[in-house]
Amino acid sequence: MKIGIRDARARLAELIEAAGGGDPVVLTRRRPGP
């Protein structure tokens, strides 16, 4: 089973959100927010 980086990132973001971690670390690193 081959997974693209895009799919892996999306899945990771979903897991973090489900866990109540707020914004995914990947997105936070890309564009720093308040």
C-alpha positions, 0 to 999 in steps of 0.5 A, a space after each residue: 500500500 503506497 501513500 503519498 506525502 499529501 495523504 499522509 499529512 492530511 491523515 496526520 492532521 486529522 489524527 492531531 485534530 481528533 486528539 484535540 491538539 489544535 492546529 497540526 504542527 506541520 501547518 503551524 510551522 509553515 505559517 506561524 499564527 498567534 
